[in-house]
Amino acid sequence: MTVRWLIVLSALALAAGALRADGPADNQTDKVRPVPPPGVAIPADDREELQVGVKLLGKEIEDLSADLKDKPALLDLVPDVQIYYNAVHYALKYNEFYDVKQVATAKGFLKQGQERAKDLREGKAPWTTATGLLARGYISNIDGSVQPYGLVVPESFQTGSPDKHRLDLWCHGRGENLTELSFIDSCQKSNADFMPAGAFVLRLYGRYCCANKFAGEMDALEAMKHVKKHYPIDANRVVIRGFSMGGAACWQFAVHYPSLWAAAAPGAGFSETADFLKVFQNEAVKPTWYEQKLYHMYDSTDYAGNLFNCPTVAYSGADDTQKQAADMMVAAAKREGLTFAYLIGPHTKHAYEPETKKELIKEIDALVQKGRVVMPQEVRFTTYTLRYNEDAWVKVDGLEKHWERTDVKAVRGDDGITVDTKNVSAFTLSQPLLTGNRGNTKMTIDGAAVETLPPSGKFEWTHHFSKVDGKWKHVHTVGDGTAAKRHGLQGPIDDAFMESFLMVKPTGKPINEKVGAWAETEMNRAVDAWRKQFRGEAPIKADDAITDADIADHNLVLWGDPSSNKVLARIADKLPIRWDGANVVVGKDTYSAADHVPVLVYPNPLNPKRYVVINSCFTFREYDYLNNARQVSKLPDYAVIDVRTPPSPRWAGKIVTAGFFDEKWQLQPDGGK
C-alpha cells in the first residue's frame, strides 16, 4: 500500500539558524535557574483580600461537594469551580504572580468560582451549554489533582442535538510563566490559534511546561476523555495540533497514538533529543548507555513509520532553527519508505507565515473531511516499549526485549490475514477470524501458516497470538500467569508516574542516619518537583496507614529503607535487589548499605498489577527543566546510588550501577545493555 501524502520541500540543506533558545548559561549544571521562576511582589492589601477570597471559595467547594454527594451529575462539575480556586491559591502559595496586573485576574477568578458554585447549588450549570471560550476542569487519575483545560465551543453546538462535532487538540508552546492563572485567563479571553468552523478546540494545559510528556501526555488523554463525556464529539474527526514545544508534543502524539487522529499538524518544536540539543542548545550531549536506550521513548524519529496510517501535515518557518525537527522527521520517514506533507513558510522564523498557514488549514480540513480510517486494510506499527503498543486493530502484548526496535505489519486480504513481526513475543488482533459460514480465516505469521482455534462464541473480534517454543500459536488469553512486562507495567521508573500513584512516608528508624537523611531530602524534593513541574500535589501517606485499598488502587512509591518503611519491609525479600542492614546486592555485585541506596521500579509483590517504586520520583532533574528535549527518563528500571556524593541538578547522587530488568522482571547479567 502506498502512502498518499505529498512532500512540499525546500532543500534539506537549508542551514539551521543561529538562534539559541536559552543560551550557553543553561548548559551549566552548577548554575541552574529555577523553573518556574520566582514571581513579583503584590501589594499587601491585595494579597490579604485574595487570601480571604481563597479561603471562602475553598470552604464553599468543600461544603458544595458534601451537599452534592447524592447528585453525581452536579458533583461531577465541581472541578469546573475548583480550577479558579487552584489558580489563585497556587499563585499565592508559590509566589507565581508574574505581573501585578494578574491581581485583577485573580479577583475575577474568585468571583467566577463563586458564581459557578452558586449555579450548582441551584441545580444549574449554564457554562456546560454555552458557546465560545470556556475553561473547564477534570480530576486526574494520576494524583487526584484538578487540572484545567480550555475549550472553544462552536456557535453551532446545541445541547441535545444528534450532530457530532470535529475536535482539535492544541498543544501550547513553552512558557515558564504559564501558571494555571495565566493559562485559564488566556483560554477565556483569546481565540485559539486555529478556529475551524463547527469544531470544538481543546486547549491543553498539559501539566505546565513539559512538552506533554509523562503526566503531561496523560493530561491530553484525560482531558479528551472528559470533553467526549460532556460534548457530542465525532471520534473519527479528531486532530492533534501544536507549535514550538507544542509541535514536539504533536509529533509524539502522532507517532505514539497514530490511530486516534484524522490528521496531525505539528509545527516547529523538536522531534528527538540528541541532535536537537546539539543544534538548538549547542550542548555537548554525552548520554550514558541506558539514557541512549531511554531516548527511544520520546524520540519521534524512531517511530516515524507509524505515520503510515496517520495523515500528517508538518509546518516550519524556512528561517527557523526549529525547522530541524521536521527535517529530521522527513529523513526518518524516508528511511521507512514514507512521505508526508511538509509546508514551509518562506522568509519566516519561529511563527506561522500567513499564506502558508492558509494552505495548512486547507489541507488539514480536507483530511478531516475524509475522516479517520477506523479499520485500515494494512497496519504498520513500530515501538520500543509496551507503553506504546497499539495501532488500529493491532496490539502488541509482549516484546522479546525492551528498547529494541519492534515492528508489526498486518494486512487484511481476501484470502486471510498476514502478519510479519520483529521482536514481538505476543500480540492481539481486533479482527474477526470468522467470516459468515466460510470458516476460519487463513492466518499467516512470519511466513508460516497458523492454525486458529475454534470460536468460543458465535462471533469473536479479539484474538491473541503468542510465540511458544519459537512458533506462533493462537491462544485464548494473553500471558501464562507468570511475571512479565506488559502494557502499563513495563518500566522504566518514570512510567509509574503516568498512572495513579501514592507516596509512602517512612515512620521507623532508618538503617543509618546518612541513608535516612538522603531519603528524607529526596522525598521532600520529589514532592516539591511534582508540584512545580507537573502541577499537582503529590499524594502522601504514612507507611503505617497504608490499606489494602491503597495497595489495590495505586502504584506505591516507598521512601526510606526496610528498617524505616513498614511496607518496604513487607516486600524486601521479594525484590530482585536484596537490601538489608549490611548490604545492597545486585546480582554478583555487593555495595555497602551504609552509603548506598537502591532505586527501582518493580511489580508490587503485594499486588502485581501495580508498580512499587523504591526511593524515586520522575528521574529528570532541575538541569533538565531548562530545555524540554532534556525532559526524558534519566534512569532505567533500577540503579544503585552512592549517597556520599551529594544530590545535584543532574543526579540524586553518584550512580554506581544501573540497568533494565528482563521481560520476566529479572536481573540481567549485563543490565540489559
C-alpha positions as CSV (number, residue, x, y, z in Angstrom):
1,M,0.0,0.0,0.0
2,T,1.4,3.4,-0.9
3,V,1.1,6.4,1.4
4,R,-0.8,9.2,-0.3
5,W,0.9,12.3,1.1
6,L,2.8,14.9,-1.0
7,I,6.0,16.3,0.3
8,V,6.4,20.1,-0.2
9,L,10.1,20.6,0.5
10,S,12.7,23.3,0.3
11,A,16.2,21.9,0.2
12,L,17.1,19.9,3.3
13,A,20.5,21.5,3.1
14,L,18.9,24.8,4.3
15,A,21.2,25.7,7.2
16,A,19.6,26.0,10.7
17,G,19.6,29.5,12.0
18,A,22.0,30.7,14.7
19,L,19.3,31.2,17.4
20,R,19.8,29.7,20.8
21,A,16.8,29.4,23.0
22,D,18.3,29.7,26.4
23,G,21.9,30.3,25.6
24,P,25.1,28.7,27.0
25,A,24.2,29.7,30.5
26,D,21.5,26.9,30.5
27,N,24.2,24.3,29.8
28,Q,25.9,24.9,33.1
29,T,24.9,22.3,35.7
30,D,26.3,24.3,38.6
31,K,24.2,27.4,37.8
32,V,20.7,26.2,37.2
33,R,18.0,28.9,37.3
34,P,14.7,27.9,38.8
35,V,11.7,26.8,36.7
36,P,9.1,28.1,37.3
37,P,10.9,31.4,38.1
38,P,10.1,33.4,41.3
39,G,7.2,35.8,40.9
40,V,6.8,39.5,41.7
41,A,5.6,41.1,44.9
42,I,2.0,42.1,45.0
43,P,0.5,44.8,47.3
44,A,-0.1,43.6,50.9
45,D,-3.8,44.7,50.8
46,D,-4.4,42.8,47.6
47,R,-2.7,39.7,49.0
48,E,-4.8,39.8,52.1
49,E,-8.0,40.3,50.1
50,L,-7.1,37.3,47.8
51,Q,-6.3,35.1,50.8
52,V,-9.7,35.8,52.3
53,G,-11.4,35.1,49.0
54,V,-9.4,31.9,48.5
55,K,-10.4,30.7,52.0
56,L,-14.1,31.5,51.3
57,L,-14.1,29.8,47.9
58,G,-12.3,26.8,49.4
59,K,-14.9,26.4,52.1
60,E,-17.7,26.7,49.6
61,I,-16.2,24.0,47.4
62,E,-15.9,21.7,50.5
63,D,-19.5,22.3,51.5
64,L,-20.7,22.0,47.9
65,S,-19.0,18.7,47.4
66,A,-20.7,17.4,50.6
67,D,-24.1,18.7,49.7
68,L,-24.0,17.3,46.1
69,K,-22.8,13.8,47.2
70,D,-26.2,12.3,46.2
71,K,-26.3,14.3,42.9
72,P,-23.5,12.7,40.9
73,A,-24.1,14.7,37.7
74,L,-23.7,18.0,39.6
75,L,-20.9,16.7,41.7
76,D,-19.0,15.8,38.6
77,L,-19.0,19.5,37.7
78,V,-17.3,20.7,40.9
79,P,-13.9,20.7,39.2
80,D,-15.2,23.5,37.0
81,V,-15.3,25.6,40.2
82,Q,-12.1,24.4,41.7
83,I,-9.9,25.4,38.7
84,Y,-10.5,29.0,39.8
85,Y,-9.7,28.3,43.4
86,N,-6.5,26.4,42.4
87,A,-5.3,29.1,40.1
88,V,-5.4,31.8,42.8
89,H,-4.4,29.6,45.7
90,Y,-1.3,28.3,43.9
91,A,-0.3,31.8,42.7
92,L,-0.4,33.0,46.3
93,K,1.2,30.0,47.9
94,Y,4.1,29.5,45.5
95,N,4.8,33.1,44.6
96,E,3.6,32.8,41.0
97,F,2.2,36.2,40.2
98,Y,4.4,37.5,37.3
99,D,2.7,40.8,36.8
100,V,0.8,43.0,39.3
101,K,-2.0,43.2,36.7
102,Q,-2.7,39.5,37.4
103,V,-4.2,40.5,40.8
104,A,-7.3,41.8,39.0
105,T,-7.4,38.5,37.1
106,A,-7.2,36.6,40.4
107,K,-10.0,38.6,41.9
108,G,-12.1,37.9,38.8
109,F,-11.5,34.2,39.1
110,L,-12.7,34.1,42.7
111,K,-15.9,35.8,41.6
112,Q,-16.3,33.3,38.7
113,G,-15.7,30.4,41.1
114,Q,-18.4,31.7,43.5
115,E,-20.8,32.2,40.6
116,R,-20.4,28.7,39.3
117,A,-20.7,27.3,42.8
118,K,-24.0,29.2,43.3
119,D,-25.3,27.8,40.0
120,L,-24.5,24.3,41.0
121,R,-26.3,24.8,44.3
122,E,-29.4,25.8,42.3
123,G,-29.0,22.7,40.1
124,K,-27.8,24.7,37.1
125,A,-24.6,24.7,35.1
126,P,-25.0,27.2,32.3
127,W,-21.4,27.1,31.2
128,T,-21.9,23.5,30.1
129,T,-24.3,24.6,27.3
130,A,-22.5,27.9,26.5
131,T,-20.6,28.5,23.3
132,G,-17.5,30.5,22.8
133,L,-14.4,30.5,25.0
134,L,-14.5,28.4,28.2
135,A,-12.3,27.0,31.0
136,R,-13.2,23.7,32.5
137,G,-11.6,21.1,34.8
138,Y,-11.3,17.4,35.5
139,I,-9.9,15.2,38.3
140,S,-6.8,13.4,37.2
141,N,-6.4,9.7,37.8
142,I,-2.7,10.2,38.3
143,D,-2.6,12.2,41.5
144,G,-6.2,13.2,42.2
145,S,-5.5,16.8,41.2
146,V,-7.9,19.1,39.4
147,Q,-6.4,20.0,36.1
148,P,-7.7,22.8,33.9
149,Y,-8.3,22.9,30.1
150,G,-9.5,25.5,27.7
151,L,-12.3,24.8,25.3
152,V,-13.6,26.7,22.3
153,V,-17.3,25.6,21.8
154,P,-18.6,26.3,18.3
155,E,-21.6,28.5,17.8
156,S,-23.3,25.6,16.0
157,F,-23.3,23.5,19.2
158,Q,-26.8,22.8,20.5
159,T,-27.5,20.8,23.6
160,G,-29.5,17.6,22.8
161,S,-28.7,17.8,19.1
162,P,-27.7,14.5,17.5
163,D,-25.0,16.3,15.4
164,K,-21.4,15.3,16.3
165,H,-18.6,17.7,16.0
166,R,-14.9,17.7,15.0
167,L,-12.4,18.1,17.8
168,D,-9.0,19.7,17.5
169,L,-6.5,19.3,20.4
170,W,-3.9,22.2,20.7
171,C,-0.6,21.8,22.5
172,H,0.8,25.1,23.6
173,G,4.4,26.4,23.3
174,R,6.9,26.7,26.1
175,G,6.0,29.2,28.8
176,E,7.8,29.1,32.1
177,N,5.3,31.7,33.5
178,L,2.3,29.7,32.2
179,T,0.7,29.1,35.6
180,E,-2.9,28.0,36.0
181,L,-3.8,31.6,36.5
182,S,-2.3,32.8,33.1
183,F,-3.4,29.7,31.2
184,I,-7.1,29.9,32.2
185,D,-7.1,33.7,31.7
186,S,-5.8,33.2,28.1
187,C,-8.3,30.5,27.4
188,Q,-11.2,32.7,28.5
189,K,-10.0,35.8,26.6
190,S,-8.1,34.9,23.5
191,N,-9.1,32.8,20.5
192,A,-7.2,29.6,19.7
193,D,-4.5,29.7,17.0
194,F,-6.8,27.7,14.8
195,M,-10.6,28.0,14.9
196,P,-12.1,25.5,12.4
197,A,-15.8,26.2,11.6
198,G,-18.1,23.9,13.6
199,A,-15.2,22.4,15.6
200,F,-14.5,22.1,19.3
201,V,-10.9,23.2,20.2
202,L,-9.4,21.6,23.3
203,R,-6.6,23.7,24.6
204,L,-4.4,21.5,26.7
205,Y,-2.6,22.8,29.8
206,G,-0.5,19.6,29.6
207,R,0.7,19.8,33.2
208,Y,2.5,23.1,32.5
209,C,5.8,23.1,30.6
210,C,6.9,19.5,30.0
211,A,6.1,19.2,26.2
212,N,3.2,17.0,27.1
213,K,5.5,14.2,28.3
214,F,4.7,11.7,31.1
215,A,1.8,13.2,33.2
216,G,1.5,15.9,30.5
217,E,0.9,13.1,28.0
218,M,-1.8,11.6,30.2
219,D,-3.3,15.1,30.5
220,A,-4.2,15.1,26.8
221,L,-5.9,11.7,27.0
222,E,-7.7,12.5,30.2
223,A,-8.9,15.9,29.0
224,M,-10.0,14.5,25.7
225,K,-12.0,11.8,27.5
226,H,-13.6,14.5,29.7
227,V,-14.6,16.5,26.6
228,K,-16.1,13.5,24.9
229,K,-18.1,12.7,28.0
230,H,-19.7,16.1,28.1
231,Y,-20.0,17.0,24.4
232,P,-21.0,15.3,21.2
233,I,-17.6,14.6,19.6
234,D,-17.0,12.7,16.4
235,A,-14.2,10.3,17.2
236,N,-13.4,10.0,13.5
237,R,-12.7,13.7,13.2
238,V,-10.1,14.4,15.9
239,V,-7.0,16.4,15.0
240,I,-3.8,16.8,17.0
241,R,-2.0,20.2,16.6
242,G,0.8,22.2,18.2
243,F,3.5,24.7,17.7
244,S,7.0,25.1,19.1
245,M,7.1,23.0,22.3
246,G,3.5,22.0,21.3
247,G,4.9,20.9,17.9
248,A,7.1,18.5,19.7
249,A,4.1,17.2,21.7
250,C,2.2,16.9,18.4
251,W,4.9,14.7,16.9
252,Q,4.9,12.5,19.9
253,F,1.1,12.1,19.9
254,A,1.1,11.4,16.2
255,V,3.6,8.6,16.3
256,H,2.6,7.1,19.7
257,Y,-1.1,7.0,19.1
258,P,-1.4,7.0,15.3
259,S,-4.9,5.5,15.1
260,L,-6.5,8.2,17.3
261,W,-6.3,11.0,14.7
262,A,-7.9,12.0,11.5
263,A,-4.8,14.2,11.0
264,A,-1.8,15.6,12.8
265,A,-0.4,19.1,12.3
266,P,3.0,19.6,14.1
267,G,4.7,22.9,13.8
268,A,8.4,23.6,14.7
269,G,9.2,22.0,18.1
270,F,11.7,19.1,18.3
271,S,11.3,15.5,17.3
272,E,14.2,13.9,19.1
273,T,16.7,14.7,21.9
274,A,20.4,14.3,21.0
275,D,20.7,16.2,17.7
276,F,18.2,18.9,18.7
277,L,20.2,19.8,21.8
278,K,23.4,19.9,19.7
279,V,21.8,22.2,17.0
280,F,19.5,24.3,19.2
281,Q,21.1,24.4,22.6
282,N,24.8,24.0,21.4
283,E,25.1,21.3,24.1
284,A,27.7,18.6,24.2
285,V,25.4,15.6,24.7
286,K,27.1,12.7,26.4
287,P,24.4,10.2,27.5
288,T,25.1,7.0,29.4
289,W,24.2,3.8,27.6
290,Y,20.9,3.5,29.4
291,E,20.0,7.1,28.6
292,Q,20.5,6.4,25.0
293,K,18.2,3.4,25.2
294,L,15.6,5.6,27.0
295,Y,15.7,8.2,24.2
296,H,13.6,5.6,22.4
297,M,10.6,6.5,24.5
298,Y,10.2,10.1,23.2
299,D,12.3,10.3,20.1
300,S,9.6,10.6,17.5
301,T,12.1,9.8,14.7
302,D,12.3,6.2,16.0
303,Y,8.5,5.9,15.4
304,A,8.3,7.7,12.0
305,G,6.9,4.5,10.4
306,N,3.7,4.9,12.4
307,L,2.8,7.9,10.2
308,F,1.8,5.3,7.7
309,N,-1.8,5.4,9.0
310,C,-1.7,8.9,10.5
311,P,-2.2,11.6,7.9
312,T,0.3,14.4,8.7
313,V,0.9,17.9,7.5
314,A,4.0,19.4,9.1
315,Y,5.0,23.1,9.1
316,S,8.2,25.0,9.6
317,G,9.4,28.5,9.0
318,A,12.2,28.5,6.4
319,D,14.4,30.5,8.7
320,D,13.5,28.8,12.0
321,T,16.2,26.9,13.9
322,Q,13.5,24.5,15.0
323,K,12.9,23.5,11.3
324,Q,15.4,20.9,12.3
325,A,12.6,18.9,13.9
326,A,10.5,18.4,10.8
327,D,13.6,17.9,8.7
328,M,14.7,15.0,11.0
329,M,11.2,13.5,10.7
330,V,11.3,13.8,6.9
331,A,14.6,11.9,6.8
332,A,13.3,9.3,9.3
333,A,10.1,8.8,7.3
334,K,12.2,8.4,4.1
335,R,14.1,5.6,5.7
336,E,10.7,3.9,6.3
337,G,9.8,4.4,2.6
338,L,7.2,7.1,3.6
339,T,6.5,10.7,2.8
340,F,4.1,13.2,4.4
341,A,3.0,16.7,3.6
342,Y,5.5,19.4,4.7
343,L,4.7,23.1,4.3
344,I,7.5,25.7,4.7
345,G,6.7,29.4,5.3
346,P,9.2,31.4,3.2
347,H,11.4,34.0,4.9
348,T,9.8,33.1,8.3
349,K,11.4,32.4,11.6
350,H,9.5,30.9,14.6
351,A,6.0,31.7,13.5
352,Y,3.3,30.7,11.0
353,E,3.6,32.5,7.7
354,P,0.1,33.8,6.9
355,E,-0.3,32.4,3.4
356,T,1.3,29.1,4.3
357,K,-1.0,28.9,7.3
358,K,-4.0,29.2,5.0
359,E,-2.6,26.2,2.9
360,L,-2.1,24.2,6.1
361,I,-5.7,24.9,7.2
362,K,-7.0,23.8,3.8
363,E,-5.0,20.5,3.8
364,I,-6.0,19.6,7.4
365,D,-9.7,20.4,6.7
366,A,-9.6,18.1,3.6
367,L,-8.2,15.3,5.7
368,V,-10.8,15.8,8.4
369,Q,-13.5,15.7,5.7
370,K,-12.3,12.2,4.8
371,G,-12.2,11.2,8.4
372,R,-10.1,8.7,10.3
373,V,-9.8,5.2,8.8
374,V,-11.1,3.0,11.6
375,M,-10.2,-0.4,10.1
376,P,-7.4,0.1,7.6
377,Q,-6.5,-2.8,5.3
378,E,-2.9,-2.5,6.4
379,V,-1.3,-1.6,9.7
380,R,2.4,-0.8,10.1
381,F,3.4,-0.2,13.7
382,T,6.8,0.4,15.3
383,T,7.6,0.6,19.0
384,Y,10.4,0.2,21.5
385,T,8.2,-0.2,24.6
386,L,4.9,-1.6,25.6
387,R,3.9,1.8,26.9
388,Y,3.1,2.4,23.2
389,N,1.7,-0.8,21.9
390,E,-1.4,-0.2,19.8
391,D,-2.4,0.9,16.3
392,A,-5.9,0.4,14.9
393,W,-6.7,-3.3,15.1
394,V,-3.2,-4.4,16.2
395,K,-2.0,-4.5,19.8
396,V,1.5,-5.7,20.9
397,D,1.3,-7.6,24.2
398,G,4.9,-8.8,24.6
399,L,8.4,-8.0,23.4
400,E,11.3,-10.3,23.2
401,K,13.5,-7.4,24.5
402,H,12.5,-3.9,25.5
403,W,14.2,-0.8,24.0
404,E,15.0,-2.7,20.8
405,R,13.1,-1.9,17.6
406,T,9.8,-3.8,17.4
407,D,7.7,-4.0,14.2
408,V,4.4,-5.4,13.2
409,K,3.0,-5.3,9.7
410,A,-0.5,-6.7,9.4
411,V,-2.5,-6.9,6.2
412,R,-6.1,-8.0,5.7
413,G,-6.7,-9.7,2.3
414,D,-9.5,-11.6,0.6
415,D,-7.8,-14.8,1.4
416,G,-6.8,-14.1,5.0
417,I,-4.6,-12.0,7.3
418,T,-0.8,-11.8,7.0
419,V,1.3,-10.6,9.9
420,D,5.0,-10.0,9.9
421,T,6.8,-9.3,13.2
422,K,10.1,-8.3,14.6
423,N,11.0,-8.5,18.4
424,V,7.4,-9.5,19.2
425,S,6.5,-12.3,21.6
426,A,2.7,-11.8,21.8
427,F,0.1,-9.7,20.0
428,T,-3.6,-9.3,19.7
429,L,-5.8,-8.6,16.6
430,S,-9.1,-7.0,17.0
431,Q,-10.4,-8.5,13.8
432,P,-13.0,-11.3,13.2
433,L,-11.3,-14.5,12.1
434,L,-14.6,-15.9,11.1
435,T,-16.5,-14.7,8.0
436,G,-20.0,-15.9,7.7
437,N,-20.0,-19.7,7.0
438,R,-16.6,-19.7,5.4
439,G,-14.9,-21.0,8.5
440,N,-11.6,-19.8,9.9
441,T,-9.7,-17.1,8.1
442,K,-6.3,-18.1,6.9
443,M,-3.6,-16.8,9.2
444,T,0.0,-16.4,8.2
445,I,2.5,-15.1,10.7
446,D,6.1,-14.5,9.9
447,G,5.7,-16.7,6.7
448,A,4.2,-19.7,8.4
449,A,0.5,-20.8,8.5
450,V,-1.0,-20.7,11.9
451,E,-4.0,-22.8,12.9
452,T,-6.7,-20.8,14.5
453,L,-8.8,-22.1,17.4
454,P,-12.5,-22.7,17.1
455,P,-14.6,-19.8,18.4
456,S,-15.8,-19.9,21.9
457,G,-18.9,-18.0,20.8
458,K,-20.8,-17.1,17.6
459,F,-18.6,-14.2,16.7
460,E,-15.3,-13.1,18.2
461,W,-13.4,-9.9,17.5
462,T,-10.4,-10.2,19.8
463,H,-7.8,-12.9,19.1
464,H,-4.5,-13.5,20.8
465,F,-1.3,-14.9,19.4
466,S,1.8,-16.0,21.4
467,K,5.2,-17.3,20.4
468,V,5.6,-20.7,22.1
469,D,9.0,-22.5,21.6
470,G,9.7,-20.3,18.7
471,K,6.4,-20.9,16.9
472,W,3.3,-18.7,16.8
473,K,0.1,-20.1,18.3
474,H,-3.5,-18.8,18.5
475,V,-4.3,-18.7,22.3
476,H,-7.3,-17.9,24.4
477,T,-5.6,-15.5,26.8
478,V,-2.6,-13.1,26.9
479,G,0.3,-14.3,29.1
480,D,0.8,-17.5,31.0
481,G,0.2,-16.1,34.5
482,T,3.9,-15.6,35.3
483,A,5.5,-12.3,35.9
484,A,6.1,-10.5,32.6
485,K,6.4,-7.0,31.3
486,R,3.2,-5.8,29.8
487,H,1.5,-2.6,28.8
488,G,1.5,-0.2,31.8
489,L,3.8,-2.5,33.7
490,Q,7.0,-2.4,31.7
491,G,9.1,0.3,33.3
492,P,11.2,2.4,33.5
493,I,10.9,4.2,36.8
494,D,9.2,7.3,35.3
495,D,6.4,5.1,33.9
496,A,5.0,4.6,37.4
497,F,4.0,8.3,37.5
498,M,1.8,8.1,34.4
499,E,-0.9,6.3,36.4
500,S,-2.3,6.6,39.9
501,F,0.5,6.8,42.5
502,L,0.8,7.2,46.3
503,M,3.9,8.3,48.1
504,V,4.6,6.3,51.3
505,K,6.4,8.1,54.0
506,P,8.5,6.1,56.5
507,T,7.8,6.3,60.2
508,G,10.5,4.0,61.5
509,K,14.2,4.3,62.3
510,P,16.5,4.2,59.2
511,I,19.4,1.8,58.7
512,N,21.7,4.7,59.4
513,E,21.5,8.5,59.6
514,K,23.2,9.1,56.2
515,V,20.7,6.9,54.3
516,G,17.8,8.2,56.3
517,A,18.7,11.9,55.6
518,W,19.2,11.2,51.9
519,A,15.8,9.5,51.6
520,E,14.1,12.3,53.5
521,T,15.7,15.0,51.4
522,E,14.9,13.2,48.1
523,M,11.3,12.6,49.2
524,N,10.8,16.3,50.0
525,R,12.4,17.3,46.8
526,A,10.1,14.9,44.9
527,V,7.0,16.5,46.4
528,D,8.3,19.9,45.5
529,A,9.3,18.9,42.0
530,W,6.0,17.2,41.3
531,R,4.2,20.4,42.2
532,K,6.5,22.7,40.2
533,Q,6.8,20.5,37.0
534,F,3.5,18.6,36.9
535,R,1.3,21.0,38.8
536,G,-0.3,18.6,41.3
537,E,0.0,17.9,45.0
538,A,1.7,14.5,45.3
539,P,-0.5,12.3,47.4
540,I,1.4,11.1,50.6
541,K,0.5,8.7,53.3
542,A,2.4,7.2,56.3
543,D,3.6,3.6,56.0
544,D,1.5,2.5,59.0
545,A,-1.6,4.0,57.4
546,I,-1.5,2.1,54.1
547,T,-4.6,0.0,53.5
548,D,-5.5,-2.9,51.2
549,A,-7.4,-0.4,49.0
550,D,-4.2,1.7,48.6
551,I,-2.3,-1.3,47.5
552,A,-5.0,-2.3,45.1
553,D,-5.6,1.2,43.6
554,H,-2.2,2.9,43.3
555,N,1.4,2.5,42.4
556,L,3.2,2.8,45.7
557,V,6.3,5.0,46.0
558,L,8.2,3.8,49.0
559,W,10.7,6.1,50.6
560,G,13.3,5.0,53.2
561,D,14.7,1.5,53.7
562,P,13.5,-1.8,55.0
563,S,14.2,-0.7,58.5
564,S,12.3,2.6,58.3
565,N,9.4,1.8,55.9
566,K,7.0,-0.8,57.1
567,V,5.6,-1.5,53.6
568,L,9.1,-1.9,52.2
569,A,9.9,-4.3,55.0
570,R,7.0,-6.5,53.9
571,I,8.3,-6.9,50.3
572,A,12.1,-6.5,50.7
573,D,12.7,-10.3,50.4
574,K,10.6,-10.5,47.2
575,L,12.5,-7.9,45.2
576,P,15.3,-8.9,42.8
577,I,17.7,-6.5,44.5
578,R,18.5,-7.5,48.1
579,W,18.8,-4.8,50.7
580,D,19.4,-5.4,54.4
581,G,21.2,-3.7,57.2
582,A,24.6,-4.5,55.8
583,N,24.5,-4.6,52.0
584,V,22.7,-3.8,48.8
585,V,23.2,-6.8,46.5
586,V,22.6,-6.6,42.7
587,G,23.3,-10.0,41.1
588,K,27.0,-10.7,41.8
589,D,27.7,-7.1,42.9
590,T,27.6,-6.0,46.6
591,Y,27.5,-2.5,47.9
592,S,27.7,-1.2,51.5
593,A,24.2,-0.3,52.8
594,A,26.0,2.3,55.0
595,D,26.3,4.6,52.0
596,H,24.4,3.1,49.1
597,V,20.7,3.1,48.2
598,P,18.8,1.2,45.5
599,V,16.2,2.9,43.4
600,L,13.9,0.8,41.3
601,V,10.5,0.1,39.8
602,Y,9.0,-3.4,40.0
603,P,5.6,-5.1,40.1
604,N,4.4,-4.8,43.6
605,P,4.6,-8.2,45.3
606,L,1.5,-7.3,47.3
607,N,-0.4,-6.5,44.0
608,P,1.5,-7.5,40.8
609,K,-1.0,-5.4,38.8
610,R,0.6,-2.3,40.1
611,Y,4.1,-0.9,40.5
612,V,6.1,-0.4,43.5
613,V,8.8,2.3,43.3
614,I,11.7,2.5,45.7
615,N,13.2,5.9,46.6
616,S,12.5,7.8,43.3
617,C,10.1,10.2,41.7
618,F,10.4,11.1,38.0
619,T,14.1,10.9,37.1
620,F,14.9,14.1,35.2
621,R,16.0,16.9,37.4
622,E,16.5,20.7,37.7
623,Y,19.1,20.9,34.8
624,D,16.6,19.2,32.5
625,Y,13.8,21.6,33.2
626,L,15.7,24.2,31.2
627,N,15.0,22.6,27.8
628,N,12.1,20.3,27.1
629,A,14.2,18.0,24.9
630,R,16.1,17.0,28.1
631,Q,12.9,16.0,29.9
632,V,13.3,12.3,29.3
633,S,13.9,9.4,31.6
634,K,17.4,9.5,33.1
635,L,17.3,6.2,34.9
636,P,16.2,2.8,33.7
637,D,14.4,0.1,35.8
638,Y,16.9,0.2,38.6
639,A,20.0,1.9,39.9
640,V,22.3,2.0,42.9
641,I,23.2,5.4,44.3
642,D,26.3,6.2,46.4
643,V,24.9,8.9,48.7
644,R,28.4,10.0,49.7
645,T,28.1,12.2,46.6
646,P,25.5,14.9,47.3
647,P,22.5,15.2,45.0
648,S,22.8,17.6,42.2
649,P,20.7,19.2,39.4
650,R,21.5,16.1,37.3
651,W,21.5,13.1,39.6
652,A,20.4,12.1,43.1
653,G,24.0,11.1,43.9
654,K,26.7,9.0,42.2
655,I,25.1,6.3,40.0
656,V,27.4,3.2,40.6
657,T,25.3,0.8,38.6
658,A,22.0,0.9,36.7
659,G,20.1,-1.4,34.3
660,F,16.9,-2.8,33.0
661,F,15.1,-5.9,34.2
662,D,14.4,-8.5,31.5
663,E,11.0,-9.4,30.1
664,K,10.3,-11.5,33.2
665,W,11.3,-8.7,35.6
666,Q,14.6,-10.5,36.5
667,L,18.1,-9.1,36.6
668,Q,20.2,-9.4,33.5
669,P,23.9,-10.2,33.7
670,D,24.8,-7.1,31.6
671,G,22.0,-4.9,33.0
672,G,20.2,-5.0,29.6
673,K,23.0,-3.5,27.5
